[in-house]
Structure formats: C-alpha cells, structure tokens
Amino acid sequence: MIVSYLLSSGSLAAASLAQLVTFAILARALGPAEFGLFVQITAATAIAAQICGLGASDCLLRRVAREPASYPDLLGHNLLLIGLTGALLVLGGVAAMASWTRIGSGPSIALSTIALLFLANVVLVRLILLVETVFLGLGQVRAANRSVVGFAIARTATAALACIAFHAASLAEWAVWQFCGHLLYALLGLIWLRPLGRPHFKILREELRSGVLFSSQFVVRAIRSNVDLFVIGLFMPIETVGSYGVARRIMDSSYLSIDAFNRLIYPRFARASRDGLHLALPAAKHALVAALGLGVATFLILFMLAPELPRLFGHEYHDLAFFVRCLSGTVVLIGAWAVAMDLLGASGRQGARALILNSTNLAGSGLIAAATWLAAPIGTFVALYVIEGSLVVSAWLVVLRLVRRSRRDADESGSAASLSGSVLDDAAVDPGRRSLAAVEEAER
C-alpha cells in the first residue's frame, strides 16, 4: 500500500506541479482582467463537468474492480452518457455564460470562445478522466498514473507553446489552443483503451439512479466550491477575482495529496465491504490517520510557501499570498471527511453519501454567498471552514451508525444460520423428529 501510494502520489504531485506551471503561464500571459474572466468560465465548466456522464464513472470503477468481464458494457454506457449530456451542457453553458459575462465588469467575450472552452473543459476532460478510471478499475495503477501525468504535461506544453512560443495574449487565442491540445490527448487516451476491448454501446438503466446520486454529490460540491468566485465577481474588481482564482486553483492542486491516497483505497474499500460495511472499518481508521497526516503536511507547506507565490504568478496578484494562507487549513478537514465518503461510496451506499454532501453543500452555497456578500473575503473564509467542519462531523456520524447496523445484521444472520444448522443436525440424529424440524423450518 505504501509503495502504491508513493507511485500514485508521485504521479499526482507531478501533475499538480505541471498544472501550477500552466496556471502561472496563463496568469502572466492573459493579465489579471482576462485571467479573472477565464477563472469564472472555468468555474462554470467545473460544475458542468461533474454533470457530464451522469456519474457513470463510479459504476465503472466499482463494478470493474469486482467483475472485470463487465468492462465492455460499462465503457459503452459511459461513452454514450458523456456524448449525450455533453452536447446539452455545451449548448446550455454557452447561453448561460454569454448572459453572465454581460452582467459582470470584465471584458467582452465571443460565443465561439465560450463554446471552445466548454467543449475542452467539459466533454474532452470527461473523456480523458474516463481513461484513468478504466485503468484504476482494472488494477493497472501505473497506466492510470501515466494518464494523469501525461495530461498534465500536455496542458503545460500547450500553454508554453501558445503563450511563450506564439505569444498568445488573449482568452480567445488560448481557447483555440486548449481545445486542440485536449482533443489530441483525448484521442491518445482512446488509443490506449483500444487493446482492452471494444465497448458495447447501451445504456445500463439499473446504474442510472446510482450514477445520478454519485454525480449529484460532486455537482453540488462544485457549485458550493465556485459560488464564491461568482459572488466576488459581482462585488469586487475582476482583478481581485483573478488573484482569488489563482489561490483557489493552488488549493485544488493541493488536494491531490489526498486524492492520490483516496484513489487507491476506494477499490480496496469496495472489496473489503462486500460482505458488510463493518468489515471495512479497520481499514478506514488506518486510512483516516494517514489522510490527516497528509493534510497537515500539505497545510504547513502551503502556509510557508505562500509569500513566494507572487514571484511565480506575477506581482499584479498582490493578494495571492493572503488568500492562500487563509485557505490552506481546509485541506486537513477535507482529508478527514473524504475517507468516510469513500467508504460509503465504495460500499454502495450512494444514497447516504449523496444526502450528506448535497444537503451540506446546498446549505453551504447559500452560506458562502451570504458571507461573501456581507464581508468578502473574510466572510468567505469563515463560511468555508464551517462547511468543511460540518462535513467531517456528519460523515463520520453516519458511517459509525451504518457500521453498527451492519455488524448487528451480520450477528443476527450468523445466529439464524447457527440455529438452523442445529435443528437440521438434531433431525438427522433422530429420524423421528425430521418432520417436526421441517415444519418449524418452513414456518420460519
């Protein structure tokens, strides 16, 4: 497990570093105003990307880890849903963001630019992430790591080629470069999947409900995670949105230390919880300790390095160090509740998981919007810590309650089986009691 984590975290750390370099290149090339507009559109595409595919990746990871022969059906199920939902999301996203950018104080943007950004960041990104999910489900961690690192390097190379070599300095130019880069890498990912077998294109109706529940958790979380960017954009200059957006992207990259661990334990939780949730609790406790350790280490690194970040992204982003230091503690809380959520999801309890995440994040979206409107940005930070802390408490309370229920059900099943076996053994010893034993068994 330690070796696998080192390989997984190493790949995601390399990907995280590449993403930060990409963001630094774009921040310098586009400038605070256009970069702030790019951050807002990226926030919208982050929400749409969670809807795209209707959570079908979860059933692929869960079922392929248990039954590798189901891979062709699940791959076709994913591709169909990504295509259908992606088309609708691009059309709706272009219309919504065109209206939103006219309300804000940022520069104007063409519809074609918005469409390219949505196609790249929603449909193509979802296809690229599907490649990683397939390899993880099949237990090919090295191939999954290769996919993650390769995508990050491809994005950095595209940004460097566009902004440094060809001097792209506008969002319209970057949209074209990003779309072409994502398209090439998505095609490469599909080539990697080709030897694994052809997909069977059909919708698995029995997985739709579970997928929607899984997807809804991340949709609501994406809304909660990005509502502050939209509200800040209404009440503060677009340049401040740029600084805050850089800080948020740095925090998103820092969560990869937790994600590297969770992507390994999720299939393990799925196997351990097959015969009862309580059987996976010991592994979850060990995972919680490890996740907290990773979170604390990440927090300390971010807090110490924050004053140096403007040198990387540009001195125009003068609020960046303050924003990063204020947000850095959230990674510890995220590590604490992520283990509980993965345990619920891997054991097939998507309803409980969705209830916790959706209710907390829906309430949190309103809290963040109100706090940002009343006292941005300090109110935003306070609201974020309240929400993450609430998730930690509610997630582990639900897990412990379900574990007690699972253990009780297992004990009752074991007692019933023992009693049934005892009755049948007595009947075998005394043939005269066989009919009586049969009647009692039938009554039960």
N, C-alpha and C positions, 0 to 999 in steps of 0.2 A: 504494500500500500504506500509506503514511504517513497519507494523508487518510482512508482507510478505517479505519485503526486509531484515529485521533483520534475519528472518529464512533462507532466501536464502544466504545472505552474511555470516551468521554464518556457514552454511554448506560448502560454498566455501572457507571460511577462514580456517576452519579445514582441508579441502582438501589441501589447499595451504601449510599449515604448515606441513602436512604429506608428501607432495611432496618435500619440502625443506629438511626434515629429511632424506628422501630416497636419495636425491641427495648428502647430506653430507656423508651418509654411503658409497655410491658408490665412491665418490671422495676420501675418505680416503682409501678405500679398493683397488681400482684399481691403484691409483697413478696418477700423472699428465700426463704421457705419454699415458697410455692406456685409461685414462679418456678423454683425448683430442681426441683420435680416436673414442671413444664412442659418444662424442658430435657431431663429424662430421657425423657419421652414423645416429644419432638421427635427425640431421638437414635434412638429405635426407628423412628419414621416415616421418618427419613432412610435407614435401611437398607432398609425395605420399599419406599420409592420407587424405589430402584435395581433391585429385583426386578420391580416393576410394568412390564409391557410386554415383559419378557424381552429388553431391549436392541434392540428393533425400530427405535428412532430412529436407530441407527447406519446400518442398511442404507438407511433413507430418505434420510439426509443424503448417504451415499456414492453411491448409485445415482441419485438425482435430480440430483445435481451432474453426473453423466456422461450420464444419459439422462432428461431432463425428462418424456418421454412415459410413464415408468413411475410417475409420481406417484399416479394413482388407485389402482392395485393396492397400492402401499406405504402409502398413507394408510389404506385399509381394513384392511390387515394390522396396522398399529399400533393402530387403534381396537379391533379385536377382541381383541388380546392385552392391551391395557390394561383392557378390561372384564372379561375372564375372570380374569386374575391379580389385578386389583384387588379383586374380590369375595372371593377366597380370602384375600388378605392382610389385609383388614379384619377378617374373622372370626377368623383366627389371631392377629392383633395384639391385638385386644380381649381374647381369652382370656389371652394371654401377659402383657400389661401389667397386667391385673387381678390376676394372681398375683404379679407383681413388686412392685407398689405395696403389697401386704400385707406383703411381706418388709421393705421399706425403712422408714426412720424418718420419712418425710414424711406429710403429711395424707392422709386417705382421699379417694377419687375415685369417681364413679359410672360405671357401664358406658356409659351414654349419652354422657357427656362424652368418654370414650376413643374411642368409635365415631365421634363427630363429628370429633375431632382426626385420626383415621386417614383418614376419608373426605376431609377437606380437604387434608391434607399428603401423601397418597399418590396417590389417584385423580385428584383435581382438579388438583393440582400437575403430575402427569404429563401431563394433557391440555393444560394451559397451556404447559408446556415443549415439547410437540409443535408448537404453533403457531410458536414461534421456530425450531424445527428445519426445518419446512417452508419458511419464508421464506429461511433460510440455504441450504438445498439448491437453491432456485430462484434464488439470487443476489440476492435482494431484501433487502439488508442494512438499509436504512432501515426497512422493515416489521418486520424482526426486532428492531431496536433499539427501535422503538415498542412492540412487545410486551413487551420486558423492562422498559423504563421504566414503561410503563403498569401492569404487575403490581405493581411496587414501590410506585408511588404509590397504587394501590388498597389495598394492605396497610396503608400508613401512614394513609390516610384512614379505613380501617375501625378501626384501633387508636385513632386520635384520637377518632373518633365514639363508639366503645364506652367507652373508659376516661376520656376527658376530658368529652365532652358528656353521656353517660348514666351515668358513674361506675361502670362495671363493675369490680369489685374481686376477682372470684374466677375460677378456671380454668374452672368450669362455664359462667359467663356468657360468657367470652371464646371458648370453643369454639363456641357458637352464632353469635356474631358472625363469627368467622373462617370458618366453613363457609358462611354466607350470602354473604360477600364473595368467597370463592374461586369459589363456584358462579356468581355473576353474571359474574365476569371470564372464567370458562371458556366460558360461553355467548357472550360477546362475541367471544372468540377463534375459536370455531367459525363465527360470522357472518363474520369476516374471511376465513376459508378458503373460504367458500361460493362466491365467484366463480371460484376456481381449478379447480373441477370436483368432481363427486360421487365419493365413494370407492367402490371395488369391494371388497365385503366378502368376503375369502377369505384363508386362511392360506397364506403362501408357505413351504412346507416347506423349500425349499432355503436359506432365510435363517434358519431357526430355530437351527441349530448356531452360525452366526456371531453371531447375536444373543445367544445364551446365553453364549458366550465373552466377548462385549463386556460384557454385563451383569454377569457374574461378577467382572470386574475391579473394578467400582465397588461391588458388594455387599461384597466382601472388604475393599476400602478403607474403605467406610462402617463396617463392623464394627470395623476397626482404629482408625478415627477417633473412634469413640464408646465403645469399650470402657472407656476411662479414666473417662468420665462414670459408667458403671455401677459400676465398682470403687470410685471415690471415694465414690459414694453409699452403699456398704456400710460404709466405714470412717471416714467423716468426716461432720460435720453437714450437713444438707440445705442450710443457708445457704451453706456453702462450695461446694457443687455449683452454687448459683446464681451465685456470683462466677466460678467456673471456666467455667460455661456461657456467661456473657456474654463472657469473654475468648475462648473458642473461636468464638463467633459473630462477634466482631470479626475474628478471623483468617480465618474463612471468607469474610467480606466482602472482606478484603484480597487474597485470591487472585483476585478478579475482575480485577485489573490484568493478571494472567497469562491468565485466561480470555478477556479481550477480545482478546488477541493470538492465542490458540490457535484461537478460533472463526473467525478469518479465514484462518489458514494451513492449516487442515485441508482445506478444499476444494482449495486450491492444491496441497497435497501429493498429494491424490488424483489430480489431473490430471498433475502432474509425474512421478509414479511409475508411470504406466500402462504404459510400455514398459521399466520397470526401476527398482528401488529406487535404484540408484546415480545415476540422473539427478536425483533429488530431494535428494541430499546437499548440494550447494552452497547451496540454499535453506535447508536445515536448519541449516547452520553459521551463516548470517546470522541466522536466527531464534533460535538459541541465544544469540548475543551480545545481541540485543535483549531476550530474556527475562531474562537475567542482569541487564541494566541496569534493567529494570523491577522485578525482585525486590529489588535493592539499594536503589533509591529507596523502595520500599514499606516495607522494613525500617527505614530511617532515619526515615521519617515516623512510623511506629508507635512506635518507641523514644522519640522526642522528645515525642509527644503523650500517651503512656501516663499520666503523672501527672495529666493534666486529665480523664481519663475518668470518675472517680467523680462529678464535678460533673454529668455528663450522665445517668448511670445511677442515681445515688443514693449517699450516703455510707455506707449499710449494706454496700455491696460494697467493703469496705476492702482486700481482697486483689487487686482487679482490676488495678491498675497493675503489680504484681509479676508477675502471670500473663501479661499482655500482653507485657511486656518479655522474659520468658523464652521465649515462643513466637514472637516476631516474626522471628527469624532463619530459621525454617523456610520462609518464602516464597521465599527465594533458592534453596534446594535444590529446592523444588517446581517453580520456573521452569526449572531445569536439566534435570530428568528429564521434564517434561511435553512438551517439544519432541520428544524421542526417542520417547515413547509415541504422540504424534500421528502421527509419521512412520510408525511400524509399523501403526497402525490405518488410516490413510488409504491405505496400500499394500495393504491386505487381509490383513496378517499378524496376525490376531487371536489365533492360537494362541501365537505368541511373546510378544505383548503380555500375554495372559492368564497365561502361565506366569510372567513376571517379576512382575507385580503381585500375582497370587494367592499365589505362594509367599512373596514378601517380606512381604505384608500378613498372611498367616496366621501366619507366624513372628513378625511384629511384634505381632500381637494378644496372643499369649502373653507376649512380652517386656514389653509395656506393662502387662498385668495383673499380672505378677510384680513389675515395678519399682514399680508403684503400691501394691501390697500391702506391699512391703518398705520403701519410703521415699517415700511420697506427700508433696508433689507433685514434689520434686526428681527422684526416680527416674523419674517420668513424662516429664519434660522430656528427660532424658538418653536415654531409650528412643526418644522421638520423633525426635531428631536422628540417632541411629544408623540408624533405619529409613529416613529420607529420604535420608541419605548413601548407604546401600546401594542404594537405587533409582537414584540418579544413576549410580553405577558400573556396575551390572548392565545398565541400559537402554542406555547408550552402547556398552558392550562388545558387546551383541547386535546393535545397529544396525550398527556397523562390520563385524562379521563377516558379516552378511547383505548389506551393501553390496559387500564383496569378492566374495562368491559371485555376486551379481547382475552385477557387472562381468565376472567370469570367464565366466559363461554367455553374456553378450552378445558377448564377444570370440569365443567358440567358435562361436556361431551365425553371426557375421559371417564367420569364416574358412570355415565349411562352405558358406555361400551363395556366397562368392567362388570356392571350389574348384569347386562345382557349375556356376557360370556359366562358368568357364574351360573345363571339359570340354565343355560344350554348344557353346561357341564354336568349339573345335577340331573338333568333329564337323561343324559347319556348314561350315567351311572345307574339310575333307577328307571328302567323302561316303562314302569307303570305310571310314572309322572310325566311322560313325554307329552301326552295330550293336554294336560293341565298347563305345562310350560308353553306350549304352542298357543293356547288360548290367551294366556297372560301377555305373551309377546305381541299377539295380534291386537289386543286391547291397547297396549302401549303405543 
